[in-house]
Every structure is written in C-alpha cells, then in structure tokens.
Amino acid sequence: MKPSTLVLSDAPRAVVATAADLIYRVGCTVIGVDKVATARENAWAAVCEDRERAAERAEVARLLSEPAVRRGI
C-alpha cells in the first residue's frame, strides 16, 4: 500500500471553493439569477471600456496635435 501524502494546499482550496459557491448562491438569491454578471458579460464590459479609453486618448492626441491658432487660443 502506498503511503498517503499530506498536501497543504488542499484545505485552503476547499475553503475558497466553498466560499465562492456560497457567495454566488447568496448573490443569486439576493439580486436574482438573471442579474448576476457572468464572465462573458464582465469581459465584454472590459472590452467596451478599453475602446472608450482608446477613443478618448485619440481625441486628446488629435487636440494636442492641432496648432493653437486653429483652436482659437
């Protein structure tokens, strides 16, 4: 018979998994299953925010590249 080895990371993993499941279930109960954000929704929101920031950076770069005379300054 093979001797069993103690893996120190098993207990914390079990605690984290149980806590995550509990938090998910409480969230579903409190705000409703249809309102709990999914990973896909979170990823899409991040993509949209990145696009918005890129557009703002492009606008600032465009404004800074214009001569001050054309801007009326």
PyMOL Python script that loads the backbone (N, CA, C, O; Angstrom):
from pymol import cmd

cmd.read_pdbstr("""\
ATOM      1  N   MET A   1       0.833  -1.186   0.000  1.00  0.00           N
ATOM      2  CA  MET A   1       0.000   0.000   0.000  1.00  0.00           C
ATOM      3  C   MET A   1       0.879   1.252   0.000  1.00  0.00           C
ATOM      4  O   MET A   1       1.863   1.328   0.736  1.00  0.00           O
ATOM      5  N   LYS A   2       0.522   2.210  -0.815  1.00  0.00           N
ATOM      6  CA  LYS A   2       1.291   3.435  -0.958  1.00  0.00           C
ATOM      7  C   LYS A   2       0.965   4.385   0.199  1.00  0.00           C
ATOM      8  O   LYS A   2      -0.208   4.578   0.518  1.00  0.00           O
ATOM      9  N   PRO A   3       1.971   4.974   0.825  1.00  0.00           N
ATOM     10  CA  PRO A   3       1.690   5.906   1.919  1.00  0.00           C
ATOM     11  C   PRO A   3       1.054   7.186   1.372  1.00  0.00           C
ATOM     12  O   PRO A   3       1.445   7.668   0.308  1.00  0.00           O
ATOM     13  N   SER A   4       0.092   7.725   2.084  1.00  0.00           N
ATOM     14  CA  SER A   4      -0.569   8.954   1.641  1.00  0.00           C
ATOM     15  C   SER A   4       0.291  10.151   2.023  1.00  0.00           C
ATOM     16  O   SER A   4       0.975  10.145   3.047  1.00  0.00           O
ATOM     17  N   THR A   5       0.243  11.153   1.198  1.00  0.00           N
ATOM     18  CA  THR A   5       1.000  12.371   1.479  1.00  0.00           C
ATOM     19  C   THR A   5       0.029  13.492   1.791  1.00  0.00           C
ATOM     20  O   THR A   5      -1.076  13.553   1.251  1.00  0.00           O
ATOM     21  N   LEU A   6       0.454  14.351   2.650  1.00  0.00           N
ATOM     22  CA  LEU A   6      -0.362  15.486   3.047  1.00  0.00           C
ATOM     23  C   LEU A   6      -0.039  16.663   2.129  1.00  0.00           C
ATOM     24  O   LEU A   6       1.110  17.097   2.041  1.00  0.00           O
ATOM     25  N   VAL A   7      -1.044  17.164   1.459  1.00  0.00           N
ATOM     26  CA  VAL A   7      -0.871  18.322   0.587  1.00  0.00           C
ATOM     27  C   VAL A   7      -1.459  19.524   1.310  1.00  0.00           C
ATOM     28  O   VAL A   7      -2.658  19.579   1.583  1.00  0.00           O
ATOM     29  N   LEU A   8      -0.593  20.484   1.615  1.00  0.00           N
ATOM     30  CA  LEU A   8      -1.019  21.624   2.421  1.00  0.00           C
ATOM     31  C   LEU A   8      -1.991  22.552   1.705  1.00  0.00           C
ATOM     32  O   LEU A   8      -2.689  23.330   2.356  1.00  0.00           O
ATOM     33  N   SER A   9      -2.048  22.486   0.396  1.00  0.00           N
ATOM     34  CA  SER A   9      -2.927  23.404  -0.332  1.00  0.00           C
ATOM     35  C   SER A   9      -4.346  22.869  -0.487  1.00  0.00           C
ATOM     36  O   SER A   9      -5.220  23.595  -0.961  1.00  0.00           O
ATOM     37  N   ASP A  10      -4.598  21.635  -0.105  1.00  0.00           N
ATOM     38  CA  ASP A  10      -5.944  21.072  -0.265  1.00  0.00           C
ATOM     39  C   ASP A  10      -6.979  21.780   0.604  1.00  0.00           C
ATOM     40  O   ASP A  10      -8.069  22.094   0.126  1.00  0.00           O
ATOM     41  N   ALA A  11      -6.660  22.033   1.860  1.00  0.00           N
ATOM     42  CA  ALA A  11      -7.623  22.667   2.766  1.00  0.00           C
ATOM     43  C   ALA A  11      -7.970  24.089   2.323  1.00  0.00           C
ATOM     44  O   ALA A  11      -9.154  24.416   2.243  1.00  0.00           O
ATOM     45  N   PRO A  12      -6.990  24.946   2.034  1.00  0.00           N
ATOM     46  CA  PRO A  12      -7.351  26.296   1.573  1.00  0.00           C
ATOM     47  C   PRO A  12      -8.158  26.288   0.277  1.00  0.00           C
ATOM     48  O   PRO A  12      -9.059  27.110   0.106  1.00  0.00           O
ATOM     49  N   ARG A  13      -7.847  25.375  -0.630  1.00  0.00           N
ATOM     50  CA  ARG A  13      -8.624  25.290  -1.875  1.00  0.00           C
ATOM     51  C   ARG A  13     -10.072  24.945  -1.579  1.00  0.00           C
ATOM     52  O   ARG A  13     -10.986  25.516  -2.174  1.00  0.00           O
ATOM     53  N   ALA A  14     -10.281  24.018  -0.669  1.00  0.00           N
ATOM     54  CA  ALA A  14     -11.645  23.622  -0.318  1.00  0.00           C
ATOM     55  C   ALA A  14     -12.397  24.785   0.312  1.00  0.00           C
ATOM     56  O   ALA A  14     -13.574  24.998   0.022  1.00  0.00           O
ATOM     57  N   VAL A  15     -11.723  25.535   1.171  1.00  0.00           N
ATOM     58  CA  VAL A  15     -12.362  26.683   1.824  1.00  0.00           C
ATOM     59  C   VAL A  15     -12.723  27.749   0.790  1.00  0.00           C
ATOM     60  O   VAL A  15     -13.829  28.289   0.814  1.00  0.00           O
ATOM     61  N   VAL A  16     -11.801  28.049  -0.108  1.00  0.00           N
ATOM     62  CA  VAL A  16     -12.054  29.072  -1.133  1.00  0.00           C
ATOM     63  C   VAL A  16     -13.181  28.637  -2.062  1.00  0.00           C
ATOM     64  O   VAL A  16     -14.047  29.441  -2.406  1.00  0.00           O
ATOM     65  N   ALA A  17     -13.175  27.378  -2.466  1.00  0.00           N
ATOM     66  CA  ALA A  17     -14.232  26.881  -3.355  1.00  0.00           C
ATOM     67  C   ALA A  17     -15.592  26.951  -2.678  1.00  0.00           C
ATOM     68  O   ALA A  17     -16.579  27.349  -3.297  1.00  0.00           O
ATOM     69  N   THR A  18     -15.644  26.567  -1.417  1.00  0.00           N
ATOM     70  CA  THR A  18     -16.909  26.617  -0.679  1.00  0.00           C
ATOM     71  C   THR A  18     -17.375  28.056  -0.504  1.00  0.00           C
ATOM     72  O   THR A  18     -18.561  28.344  -0.663  1.00  0.00           O
ATOM     73  N   ALA A  19     -16.458  28.961  -0.179  1.00  0.00           N
ATOM     74  CA  ALA A  19     -16.816  30.370  -0.008  1.00  0.00           C
ATOM     75  C   ALA A  19     -17.307  30.973  -1.322  1.00  0.00           C
ATOM     76  O   ALA A  19     -18.281  31.727  -1.330  1.00  0.00           O
ATOM     77  N   ALA A  20     -16.649  30.651  -2.423  1.00  0.00           N
ATOM     78  CA  ALA A  20     -17.074  31.179  -3.722  1.00  0.00           C
ATOM     79  C   ALA A  20     -18.465  30.686  -4.084  1.00  0.00           C
ATOM     80  O   ALA A  20     -19.289  31.451  -4.584  1.00  0.00           O
ATOM     81  N   ASP A  21     -18.723  29.422  -3.835  1.00  0.00           N
ATOM     82  CA  ASP A  21     -20.047  28.866  -4.108  1.00  0.00           C
ATOM     83  C   ASP A  21     -21.101  29.536  -3.240  1.00  0.00           C
ATOM     84  O   ASP A  21     -22.192  29.851  -3.715  1.00  0.00           O
ATOM     85  N   LEU A  22     -20.782  29.753  -1.976  1.00  0.00           N
ATOM     86  CA  LEU A  22     -21.724  30.404  -1.064  1.00  0.00           C
ATOM     87  C   LEU A  22     -22.010  31.834  -1.508  1.00  0.00           C
ATOM     88  O   LEU A  22     -23.164  32.263  -1.516  1.00  0.00           O
ATOM     89  N   ILE A  23     -20.970  32.568  -1.877  1.00  0.00           N
ATOM     90  CA  ILE A  23     -21.159  33.951  -2.333  1.00  0.00           C
ATOM     91  C   ILE A  23     -22.009  33.990  -3.598  1.00  0.00           C
ATOM     92  O   ILE A  23     -22.876  34.852  -3.734  1.00  0.00           O
ATOM     93  N   TYR A  24     -21.772  33.074  -4.516  1.00  0.00           N
ATOM     94  CA  TYR A  24     -22.564  33.017  -5.745  1.00  0.00           C
ATOM     95  C   TYR A  24     -24.029  32.740  -5.427  1.00  0.00           C
ATOM     96  O   TYR A  24     -24.921  33.394  -5.966  1.00  0.00           O
ATOM     97  N   ARG A  25     -24.275  31.769  -4.551  1.00  0.00           N
ATOM     98  CA  ARG A  25     -25.664  31.430  -4.212  1.00  0.00           C
ATOM     99  C   ARG A  25     -26.372  32.576  -3.500  1.00  0.00           C
ATOM    100  O   ARG A  25     -27.543  32.843  -3.769  1.00  0.00           O
ATOM    101  N   VAL A  26     -25.676  33.248  -2.600  1.00  0.00           N
ATOM    102  CA  VAL A  26     -26.277  34.390  -1.905  1.00  0.00           C
ATOM    103  C   VAL A  26     -26.573  35.501  -2.911  1.00  0.00           C
ATOM    104  O   VAL A  26     -27.635  36.121  -2.859  1.00  0.00           O
ATOM    105  N   GLY A  27     -25.646  35.750  -3.818  1.00  0.00           N
ATOM    106  CA  GLY A  27     -25.871  36.766  -4.845  1.00  0.00           C
ATOM    107  C   GLY A  27     -27.071  36.449  -5.704  1.00  0.00           C
ATOM    108  O   GLY A  27     -27.867  37.335  -6.016  1.00  0.00           O
ATOM    109  N   CYS A  28     -27.209  35.194  -6.092  1.00  0.00           N
ATOM    110  CA  CYS A  28     -28.367  34.781  -6.893  1.00  0.00           C
ATOM    111  C   CYS A  28     -29.659  34.971  -6.121  1.00  0.00           C
ATOM    112  O   CYS A  28     -30.675  35.378  -6.685  1.00  0.00           O
ATOM    113  N   THR A  29     -29.619  34.679  -4.842  1.00  0.00           N
ATOM    114  CA  THR A  29     -30.818  34.805  -4.016  1.00  0.00           C
ATOM    115  C   THR A  29     -31.184  36.266  -3.799  1.00  0.00           C
ATOM    116  O   THR A  29     -32.358  36.629  -3.876  1.00  0.00           O
ATOM    117  N   VAL A  30     -30.201  37.098  -3.531  1.00  0.00           N
ATOM    118  CA  VAL A  30     -30.462  38.493  -3.190  1.00  0.00           C
ATOM    119  C   VAL A  30     -30.843  39.321  -4.413  1.00  0.00           C
ATOM    120  O   VAL A  30     -31.844  40.038  -4.383  1.00  0.00           O
ATOM    121  N   ILE A  31     -30.062  39.235  -5.487  1.00  0.00           N
ATOM    122  CA  ILE A  31     -30.333  40.099  -6.640  1.00  0.00           C
ATOM    123  C   ILE A  31     -30.988  39.380  -7.806  1.00  0.00           C
ATOM    124  O   ILE A  31     -31.400  40.022  -8.772  1.00  0.00           O
ATOM    125  N   GLY A  32     -31.090  38.080  -7.736  1.00  0.00           N
ATOM    126  CA  GLY A  32     -31.732  37.322  -8.804  1.00  0.00           C
ATOM    127  C   GLY A  32     -30.723  36.733  -9.766  1.00  0.00           C
ATOM    128  O   GLY A  32     -29.684  37.329 -10.046  1.00  0.00           O
ATOM    129  N   VAL A  33     -31.046  35.551 -10.268  1.00  0.00           N
ATOM    130  CA  VAL A  33     -30.132  34.826 -11.154  1.00  0.00           C
ATOM    131  C   VAL A  33     -29.878  35.603 -12.438  1.00  0.00           C
ATOM    132  O   VAL A  33     -28.759  35.600 -12.950  1.00  0.00           O
ATOM    133  N   ASP A  34     -30.906  36.268 -12.964  1.00  0.00           N
ATOM    134  CA  ASP A  34     -30.748  36.970 -14.238  1.00  0.00           C
ATOM    135  C   ASP A  34     -29.888  38.228 -14.130  1.00  0.00           C
ATOM    136  O   ASP A  34     -29.447  38.755 -15.152  1.00  0.00           O
ATOM    137  N   LYS A  35     -29.641  38.722 -12.911  1.00  0.00           N
ATOM    138  CA  LYS A  35     -28.846  39.936 -12.741  1.00  0.00           C
ATOM    139  C   LYS A  35     -27.408  39.664 -12.301  1.00  0.00           C
ATOM    140  O   LYS A  35     -26.614  40.599 -12.194  1.00  0.00           O
ATOM    141  N   VAL A  36     -27.059  38.408 -12.047  1.00  0.00           N
ATOM    142  CA  VAL A  36     -25.690  38.077 -11.660  1.00  0.00           C
ATOM    143  C   VAL A  36     -24.817  38.125 -12.910  1.00  0.00           C
ATOM    144  O   VAL A  36     -25.111  37.466 -13.908  1.00  0.00           O
ATOM    145  N   ALA A  37     -23.750  38.902 -12.849  1.00  0.00           N
ATOM    146  CA  ALA A  37     -22.867  39.068 -14.009  1.00  0.00           C
ATOM    147  C   ALA A  37     -22.108  37.776 -14.289  1.00  0.00           C
ATOM    148  O   ALA A  37     -21.657  37.086 -13.375  1.00  0.00           O
ATOM    149  N   THR A  38     -21.982  37.471 -15.564  1.00  0.00           N
ATOM    150  CA  THR A  38     -21.215  36.297 -15.970  1.00  0.00           C
ATOM    151  C   THR A  38     -19.825  36.744 -16.416  1.00  0.00           C
ATOM    152  O   THR A  38     -19.574  37.936 -16.596  1.00  0.00           O
ATOM    153  N   ALA A  39     -18.942  35.794 -16.589  1.00  0.00           N
ATOM    154  CA  ALA A  39     -17.592  36.115 -17.051  1.00  0.00           C
ATOM    155  C   ALA A  39     -17.640  36.747 -18.439  1.00  0.00           C
ATOM    156  O   ALA A  39     -16.860  37.650 -18.741  1.00  0.00           O
ATOM    157  N   ARG A  40     -18.551  36.276 -19.278  1.00  0.00           N
ATOM    158  CA  ARG A  40     -18.676  36.838 -20.630  1.00  0.00           C
ATOM    159  C   ARG A  40     -19.120  38.296 -20.565  1.00  0.00           C
ATOM    160  O   ARG A  40     -18.593  39.140 -21.290  1.00  0.00           O
ATOM    161  N   GLU A  41     -20.090  38.595 -19.699  1.00  0.00           N
ATOM    162  CA  GLU A  41     -20.551  39.978 -19.561  1.00  0.00           C
ATOM    163  C   GLU A  41     -19.443  40.874 -19.019  1.00  0.00           C
ATOM    164  O   GLU A  41     -19.272  42.003 -19.479  1.00  0.00           O
ATOM    165  N   ASN A  42     -18.693  40.370 -18.044  1.00  0.00           N
ATOM    166  CA  ASN A  42     -17.578  41.145 -17.494  1.00  0.00           C
ATOM    167  C   ASN A  42     -16.517  41.402 -18.554  1.00  0.00           C
ATOM    168  O   ASN A  42     -15.972  42.502 -18.632  1.00  0.00           O
ATOM    169  N   ALA A  43     -16.222  40.399 -19.365  1.00  0.00           N
ATOM    170  CA  ALA A  43     -15.215  40.554 -20.417  1.00  0.00           C
ATOM    171  C   ALA A  43     -15.677  41.572 -21.456  1.00  0.00           C
ATOM    172  O   ALA A  43     -14.885  42.404 -21.899  1.00  0.00           O
ATOM    173  N   TRP A  44     -16.947  41.514 -21.848  1.00  0.00           N
ATOM    174  CA  TRP A  44     -17.463  42.459 -22.839  1.00  0.00           C
ATOM    175  C   TRP A  44     -17.439  43.883 -22.284  1.00  0.00           C
ATOM    176  O   TRP A  44     -17.106  44.822 -23.007  1.00  0.00           O
ATOM    177  N   ALA A  45     -17.786  44.048 -21.015  1.00  0.00           N
ATOM    178  CA  ALA A  45     -17.732  45.369 -20.396  1.00  0.00           C
ATOM    179  C   ALA A  45     -16.303  45.904 -20.406  1.00  0.00           C
ATOM    180  O   ALA A  45     -16.088  47.093 -20.645  1.00  0.00           O
ATOM    181  N   ALA A  46     -15.332  45.044 -20.149  1.00  0.00           N
ATOM    182  CA  ALA A  46     -13.929  45.463 -20.177  1.00  0.00           C
ATOM    183  C   ALA A  46     -13.506  45.869 -21.583  1.00  0.00           C
ATOM    184  O   ALA A  46     -12.778  46.848 -21.750  1.00  0.00           O
ATOM    185  N   VAL A  47     -13.953  45.133 -22.594  1.00  0.00           N
ATOM    186  CA  VAL A  47     -13.634  45.476 -23.985  1.00  0.00           C
ATOM    187  C   VAL A  47     -14.219  46.843 -24.330  1.00  0.00           C
ATOM    188  O   VAL A  47     -13.543  47.674 -24.939  1.00  0.00           O
ATOM    189  N   CYS A  48     -15.464  47.077 -23.946  1.00  0.00           N
ATOM    190  CA  CYS A  48     -16.108  48.364 -24.235  1.00  0.00           C
ATOM    191  C   CYS A  48     -15.383  49.514 -23.540  1.00  0.00           C
ATOM    192  O   CYS A  48     -15.194  50.577 -24.131  1.00  0.00           O
ATOM    193  N   GLU A  49     -14.978  49.306 -22.290  1.00  0.00           N
ATOM    194  CA  GLU A  49     -14.244  50.344 -21.570  1.00  0.00           C
ATOM    195  C   GLU A  49     -12.894  50.614 -22.219  1.00  0.00           C
ATOM    196  O   GLU A  49     -12.471  51.767 -22.307  1.00  0.00           O
ATOM    197  N   ASP A  50     -12.214  49.568 -22.675  1.00  0.00           N
ATOM    198  CA  ASP A  50     -10.935  49.748 -23.367  1.00  0.00           C
ATOM    199  C   ASP A  50     -11.119  50.557 -24.645  1.00  0.00           C
ATOM    200  O   ASP A  50     -10.314  51.439 -24.945  1.00  0.00           O
ATOM    201  N   ARG A  51     -12.169  50.262 -25.395  1.00  0.00           N
ATOM    202  CA  ARG A  51     -12.438  51.008 -26.632  1.00  0.00           C
ATOM    203  C   ARG A  51     -12.726  52.475 -26.339  1.00  0.00           C
ATOM    204  O   ARG A  51     -12.272  53.361 -27.062  1.00  0.00           O
ATOM    205  N   GLU A  52     -13.486  52.724 -25.273  1.00  0.00           N
ATOM    206  CA  GLU A  52     -13.813  54.097 -24.909  1.00  0.00           C
ATOM    207  C   GLU A  52     -12.551  54.865 -24.506  1.00  0.00           C
ATOM    208  O   GLU A  52     -12.367  56.015 -24.905  1.00  0.00           O
ATOM    209  N   ARG A  53     -11.691  54.231 -23.720  1.00  0.00           N
ATOM    210  CA  ARG A  53     -10.438  54.883 -23.333  1.00  0.00           C
ATOM    211  C   ARG A  53      -9.554  55.151 -24.550  1.00  0.00           C
ATOM    212  O   ARG A  53      -8.917  56.201 -24.633  1.00  0.00           O
ATOM    213  N   ALA A  54      -9.511  54.212 -25.487  1.00  0.00           N
ATOM    214  CA  ALA A  54      -8.710  54.403 -26.700  1.00  0.00           C
ATOM    215  C   ALA A  54      -9.245  55.575 -27.519  1.00  0.00           C
ATOM    216  O   ALA A  54      -8.468  56.361 -28.060  1.00  0.00           O
ATOM    217  N   ALA A  55     -10.561  55.691 -27.611  1.00  0.00           N
ATOM    218  CA  ALA A  55     -11.160  56.810 -28.349  1.00  0.00           C
ATOM    219  C   ALA A  55     -10.840  58.138 -27.668  1.00  0.00           C
ATOM    220  O   ALA A  55     -10.551  59.128 -28.340  1.00  0.00           O
ATOM    221  N   GLU A  56     -10.889  58.162 -26.344  1.00  0.00           N
ATOM    222  CA  GLU A  56     -10.566  59.387 -25.619  1.00  0.00           C
ATOM    223  C   GLU A  56      -9.097  59.762 -25.798  1.00  0.00           C
ATOM    224  O   GLU A  56      -8.773  60.938 -25.967  1.00  0.00           O
ATOM    225  N   ARG A  57      -8.206  58.768 -25.763  1.00  0.00           N
ATOM    226  CA  ARG A  57      -6.781  59.040 -25.987  1.00  0.00           C
ATOM    227  C   ARG A  57      -6.554  59.587 -27.393  1.00  0.00           C
ATOM    228  O   ARG A  57      -5.757  60.506 -27.581  1.00  0.00           O
ATOM    229  N   ALA A  58      -7.249  59.030 -28.375  1.00  0.00           N
ATOM    230  CA  ALA A  58      -7.107  59.503 -29.754  1.00  0.00           C
ATOM    231  C   ALA A  58      -7.596  60.939 -29.882  1.00  0.00           C
ATOM    232  O   ALA A  58      -6.989  61.740 -30.594  1.00  0.00           O
ATOM    233  N   GLU A  59      -8.684  61.270 -29.203  1.00  0.00           N
ATOM    234  CA  GLU A  59      -9.214  62.634 -29.244  1.00  0.00           C
ATOM    235  C   GLU A  59      -8.232  63.615 -28.608  1.00  0.00           C
ATOM    236  O   GLU A  59      -7.998  64.699 -29.143  1.00  0.00           O
ATOM    237  N   VAL A  60      -7.664  63.238 -27.477  1.00  0.00           N
ATOM    238  CA  VAL A  60      -6.680  64.104 -26.819  1.00  0.00           C
ATOM    239  C   VAL A  60      -5.455  64.277 -27.709  1.00  0.00           C
ATOM    240  O   VAL A  60      -4.937  65.387 -27.837  1.00  0.00           O
ATOM    241  N   ALA A  61      -4.993  63.207 -28.318  1.00  0.00           N
ATOM    242  CA  ALA A  61      -3.834  63.296 -29.214  1.00  0.00           C
ATOM    243  C   ALA A  61      -4.139  64.198 -30.402  1.00  0.00           C
ATOM    244  O   ALA A  61      -3.284  64.975 -30.827  1.00  0.00           O
ATOM    245  N   ARG A  62      -5.358  64.100 -30.943  1.00  0.00           N
ATOM    246  CA  ARG A  62      -5.749  64.946 -32.070  1.00  0.00           C
ATOM    247  C   ARG A  62      -5.771  66.413 -31.652  1.00  0.00           C
ATOM    248  O   ARG A  62      -5.281  67.278 -32.377  1.00  0.00           O
ATOM    249  N   LEU A  63      -6.343  66.691 -30.471  1.00  0.00           N
ATOM    250  CA  LEU A  63      -6.404  68.075 -29.998  1.00  0.00           C
ATOM    251  C   LEU A  63      -5.013  68.638 -29.732  1.00  0.00           C
ATOM    252  O   LEU A  63      -4.754  69.808 -30.011  1.00  0.00           O
ATOM    253  N   LEU A  64      -4.132  67.826 -29.203  1.00  0.00           N
ATOM    254  CA  LEU A  64      -2.782  68.303 -28.916  1.00  0.00           C
ATOM    255  C   LEU A  64      -1.957  68.495 -30.178  1.00  0.00           C
ATOM    256  O   LEU A  64      -1.013  69.285 -30.185  1.00  0.00           O
ATOM    257  N   SER A  65      -2.295  67.792 -31.234  1.00  0.00           N
ATOM    258  CA  SER A  65      -1.522  67.922 -32.473  1.00  0.00           C
ATOM    259  C   SER A  65      -1.971  69.101 -33.324  1.00  0.00           C
ATOM    260  O   SER A  65      -1.236  69.528 -34.214  1.00  0.00           O
ATOM    261  N   GLU A  66      -3.162  69.636 -33.069  1.00  0.00           N
ATOM    262  CA  GLU A  66      -3.638  70.803 -33.818  1.00  0.00           C
ATOM    263  C   GLU A  66      -2.866  72.042 -33.378  1.00  0.00           C
ATOM    264  O   GLU A  66      -2.533  72.187 -32.201  1.00  0.00           O
ATOM    265  N   PRO A  67      -2.589  72.916 -34.308  1.00  0.00           N
ATOM    266  CA  PRO A  67      -1.977  74.193 -33.904  1.00  0.00           C
ATOM    267  C   PRO A  67      -2.952  74.988 -33.036  1.00  0.00           C
ATOM    268  O   PRO A  67      -4.167  74.900 -33.210  1.00  0.00           O
ATOM    269  N   ALA A  68      -2.411  75.753 -32.113  1.00  0.00           N
ATOM    270  CA  ALA A  68      -3.242  76.529 -31.189  1.00  0.00           C
ATOM    271  C   ALA A  68      -4.073  77.575 -31.916  1.00  0.00           C
ATOM    272  O   ALA A  68      -5.149  77.936 -31.439  1.00  0.00           O
ATOM    273  N   VAL A  69      -3.604  78.072 -33.057  1.00  0.00           N
ATOM    274  CA  VAL A  69      -4.322  79.105 -33.804  1.00  0.00           C
ATOM    275  C   VAL A  69      -5.657  78.570 -34.303  1.00  0.00           C
ATOM    276  O   VAL A  69      -6.669  79.267 -34.228  1.00  0.00           O
ATOM    277  N   ARG A  70      -5.671  77.351 -34.807  1.00  0.00           N
ATOM    278  CA  ARG A  70      -6.914  76.785 -35.333  1.00  0.00           C
ATOM    279  C   ARG A  70      -7.920  76.512 -34.226  1.00  0.00           C
ATOM    280  O   ARG A  70      -9.126  76.497 -34.472  1.00  0.00           O
ATOM    281  N   ARG A  71      -7.438  76.298 -33.021  1.00  0.00           N
ATOM    282  CA  ARG A  71      -8.346  76.036 -31.902  1.00  0.00           C
ATOM    283  C   ARG A  71      -8.892  77.333 -31.320  1.00  0.00           C
ATOM    284  O   ARG A  71      -9.778  77.300 -30.466  1.00  0.00           O
ATOM    285  N   GLY A  72      -8.381  78.467 -31.768  1.00  0.00           N
ATOM    286  CA  GLY A  72      -8.856  79.751 -31.277  1.00  0.00           C
ATOM    287  C   GLY A  72      -8.180  80.186 -29.994  1.00  0.00           C
ATOM    288  O   GLY A  72      -8.727  81.000 -29.249  1.00  0.00           O
ATOM    289  N   ILE A  73      -7.008  79.658 -29.730  1.00  0.00           N
ATOM    290  CA  ILE A  73      -6.292  80.026 -28.496  1.00  0.00           C
ATOM    291  C   ILE A  73      -5.232  81.047 -28.830  1.00  0.00           C
ATOM    292  O   ILE A  73      -4.508  81.498 -27.943  1.00  0.00           O
TER     293      ILE A  73
END
""", "prot")
cmd.dss("prot")
cmd.show_as("cartoon", "prot")
cmd.util.cbc("prot")
cmd.orient("prot")
